[in-house]
Amino acid sequence: MRVFIRAIWIFLFGMPDILAQPQFIREPYLLFPLLINPALAGAANGPSLAMTYRQQWPEFPEGPKTQTLASQFPGRRLSFGGILSRDQNGLTGHTGMELALAYRLLVSGNPEDPDASNLLFGFSVEGWQRRVHEDRFTPSGGDPLVGTGNPALLIANVSTGLYFSNRPIFVSLSVRDLIPLKVWKPVSEPGGFQVHLFAGGRIFLSEGLQAEPSFRFRTNRLGDSRLDFHTSARILGTGKMAFLTTLAYHRERLHFKAENQAVSALFGCRKDSWQLSYRYFYPLTGIQTYTWGTHEWLLIFRFGNSRNPGVFCPAEF
């Protein structure tokens, strides 16, 4: 066991040539918040498997595409989760894996009561392989930084988070990429942490109809920021059917003063153990001249008989 722990320690903290850290886009967090906070591994009602596909700016031949396969196994105290991801953006891309562990602390109430207050602590370890297809570059005129191969870099980092739920409110706070590592050889600019604050509440309008306003704020070491406002409506149909619609406004500001704005609409339905949703993003800034927007799909399957009542989670509908 000591050898195993020492090997992990050296892998994460003792390898100065491990580089980081362009992250894949984690937009489906609204219905699968484990993507931004490892503590959310313990907030789902039973084990689940989620698949996402995001196609950004499809009018561009090599526009960004992201696929993820994620699963979580909630328990009364300890919960586990994992994420496999593949991201391709032009001639760069990565594949990787993240493993998450969450611990549930009952603050007040009965652990079986959905109105109980809970605090969850989460920690995750990530490993990625980043690749650049330099052999497909347009001739660079002798640029010494451009080679003829496809260099691959190993990336590793850790993240942590907290999640508090007391129906009808929830607050999620996570800090990703805690280890400051290099971005890319020979560039020595250090990578930076990311902070995600995601919070909201559910309003019970009538039997079978719920509203849920929420927001997410993200920032990083460089001063980039992103603010999302969501307004969701859940319709609980007859039997085991349910429907969801969400309207959102997104505003992003980068440290070099550029600003991006967009609106999005999400439509989802649930039948028994299956949940399917589609989300469309429409840009409000200059790039709308060249693209109609971004498409995102999410498919969730819940399996097993295990239940985890008492942890209110915005992803459940």
RAGISUL-V844660 format. One record per residue. N is the residue number from 1. PHI is phi as a letter, one per 30 degrees, with the letter a starting at -180 (none if undefined). BURIAL is # if it has 9 or more other ideal C-beta (glycine too) atoms within 8 Angstrom, else .. D_LAST is the distance of its C-alpha to the last C-alpha in Angstrom with 2 decimals. Layout:
N,PHI,BURIAL,D_LAST
N,PHI,BURIAL,D_LAST
This chain:
1,none,.,41.77
2,d,.,43.76
3,d,.,44.46
4,d,.,40.79
5,d,.,39.83
6,d,.,42.80
7,d,.,41.84
8,d,#,38.32
9,d,#,39.93
10,d,#,42.44
11,d,.,39.86
12,d,#,37.72
13,c,.,40.45
14,c,.,43.81
15,b,.,43.70
16,d,.,44.63
17,c,.,44.52
18,d,#,40.81
19,c,#,39.40
20,a,#,36.16
21,a,#,33.84
22,d,.,32.17
23,c,.,28.44
24,d,#,26.20
25,d,#,23.65
26,c,.,20.34
27,d,#,18.40
28,d,#,15.09
29,e,#,14.56
30,d,#,11.83
31,c,#,9.27
32,b,#,11.79
33,d,#,13.73
34,e,#,16.10
35,d,#,18.01
36,c,#,19.39
37,b,#,19.45
38,d,#,20.57
39,d,#,19.51
40,d,#,15.81
41,d,#,16.92
42,c,#,16.52
43,c,#,13.14
44,c,#,10.91
45,d,#,10.44
46,j,#,13.20
47,d,#,15.08
48,b,#,13.72
49,b,#,15.64
50,b,#,14.84
51,b,#,17.29
52,b,#,17.78
53,b,#,20.63
54,b,#,21.85
55,b,#,25.01
56,c,#,26.53
57,h,#,29.40
58,d,#,29.96
59,d,.,33.28
60,d,.,34.78
61,e,.,36.15
62,b,.,34.93
63,d,#,32.01
64,d,#,29.49
65,b,#,27.21
66,b,#,24.74
67,b,#,23.15
68,b,#,21.24
69,b,#,20.38
70,b,#,18.51
71,b,#,17.62
72,b,#,16.86
73,b,#,18.02
74,d,#,17.01
75,b,#,19.59
76,d,.,20.71
77,b,.,22.96
78,c,#,23.24
79,b,#,20.61
80,b,#,21.36
81,a,#,20.07
82,a,#,21.84
83,b,#,21.84
84,c,#,24.30
85,b,#,24.94
86,b,#,27.43
87,b,#,28.34
88,b,#,31.19
89,b,#,32.59
90,i,.,35.92
91,c,.,38.37
92,b,#,36.40
93,a,#,33.46
94,b,#,32.17
95,b,#,30.51
96,a,#,29.30
97,b,#,27.34
98,b,#,25.65
99,c,#,25.30
100,b,#,23.33
101,b,#,23.85
102,b,#,21.98
103,b,#,23.29
104,c,#,21.47
105,c,.,23.58
106,d,#,22.83
107,d,#,24.09
108,a,.,24.00
109,j,#,22.74
110,d,.,22.07
111,d,.,20.36
112,c,.,18.46
113,d,#,17.32
114,d,.,13.85
115,c,.,16.02
116,d,#,18.36
117,c,#,19.47
118,b,#,19.26
119,b,#,21.00
120,c,#,20.53
121,c,#,23.33
122,b,#,23.11
123,b,#,25.83
124,b,#,26.05
125,b,#,29.00
126,b,#,29.15
127,b,#,31.73
128,b,#,32.21
129,c,#,34.97
130,c,#,35.80
131,b,#,38.08
132,b,.,40.18
133,c,#,41.87
134,d,#,45.13
135,d,.,46.99
136,c,.,45.19
137,d,#,46.10
138,d,.,48.35
139,e,.,51.85
140,c,.,51.86
141,i,.,55.57
142,i,.,56.18
143,d,.,53.30
144,d,.,53.84
145,d,.,50.13
146,c,.,49.31
147,c,.,50.23
148,c,.,50.16
149,c,.,47.77
150,b,.,44.05
151,d,.,43.74
152,c,.,40.81
153,b,#,39.87
154,c,#,38.09
155,b,#,35.55
156,b,#,34.17
157,a,#,32.38
158,b,#,30.25
159,b,#,27.34
160,b,#,26.01
161,a,#,23.28
162,b,#,22.01
163,b,#,18.62
164,c,#,18.53
165,b,#,15.78
166,a,#,16.57
167,e,.,13.80
168,c,.,13.34
169,c,#,14.87
170,b,#,14.84
171,b,#,17.70
172,b,#,18.21
173,b,#,21.82
174,b,#,23.24
175,b,#,26.65
176,c,#,27.10
177,i,#,30.49
178,d,#,32.49
179,c,#,35.59
180,d,.,37.69
181,b,#,39.02
182,d,#,40.94
183,d,#,39.30
184,a,.,41.76
185,d,.,45.39
186,d,.,47.78
187,d,.,45.65
188,c,.,45.42
189,d,.,42.92
190,d,#,40.50
191,d,#,36.79
192,b,#,34.64
193,d,#,31.67
194,b,#,28.39
195,c,#,26.49
196,b,#,22.78
197,c,#,21.47
198,b,#,17.78
199,b,#,16.76
200,l,#,14.86
201,a,#,13.49
202,c,#,11.13
203,c,#,13.12
204,c,.,12.64
205,d,.,14.71
206,a,.,14.89
207,d,.,13.57
208,j,.,10.66
209,b,#,10.71
210,b,#,9.52
211,c,#,11.13
212,b,#,10.95
213,d,#,14.29
214,a,#,15.03
215,b,#,17.91
216,b,#,19.25
217,c,#,23.00
218,b,#,24.81
219,b,#,28.54
220,b,#,31.13
221,d,.,34.75
222,d,.,36.17
223,j,.,34.67
224,d,#,32.18
225,b,#,29.14
226,b,#,25.89
227,b,#,23.80
228,c,#,20.43
229,c,#,19.01
230,b,#,15.50
231,b,#,14.32
232,c,#,10.81
233,b,#,9.89
234,c,#,6.80
235,c,#,8.46
236,c,#,7.82
237,d,.,10.81
238,d,.,13.38
239,i,.,13.27
240,c,.,10.44
241,c,#,9.53
242,b,#,6.70
243,b,#,7.69
244,b,#,7.52
245,b,#,10.89
246,b,#,12.40
247,c,#,16.11
248,b,#,17.87
249,b,#,21.45
250,b,#,22.96
251,b,#,26.43
252,b,#,28.27
253,b,#,31.78
254,c,#,33.93
255,d,.,36.87
256,c,.,39.34
257,i,.,38.31
258,d,.,36.40
259,b,#,33.32
260,b,#,30.42
261,b,#,28.00
262,a,#,25.26
263,b,#,22.46
264,b,#,19.37
265,b,#,16.88
266,b,#,13.65
267,b,#,12.32
268,b,#,9.61
269,b,#,8.74
270,b,#,7.57
271,b,.,10.39
272,h,.,11.16
273,c,.,11.28
274,c,#,11.20
275,b,#,9.06
276,b,#,11.37
277,b,#,11.74
278,b,#,15.02
279,b,#,16.28
280,b,#,19.76
281,c,#,21.89
282,c,#,25.08
283,d,#,27.82
284,c,.,29.73
285,c,#,32.68
286,e,.,35.66
287,d,#,34.04
288,d,#,32.70
289,d,.,36.28
290,c,.,35.73
291,b,#,32.13
292,d,.,29.49
293,k,#,26.68
294,b,#,24.20
295,c,#,21.70
296,b,#,18.77
297,b,#,16.75
298,b,#,14.06
299,b,#,13.60
300,b,#,11.78
301,b,#,13.01
302,c,#,12.26
303,b,.,15.58
304,i,.,17.68
305,c,.,17.53
306,d,#,17.20
307,b,.,14.66
308,b,#,14.54
309,d,.,13.56
310,j,#,14.80
311,c,#,13.43
312,d,#,10.84
313,b,#,9.12
314,d,#,7.74
315,d,#,6.54
316,d,.,3.79
317,a,#,0.00
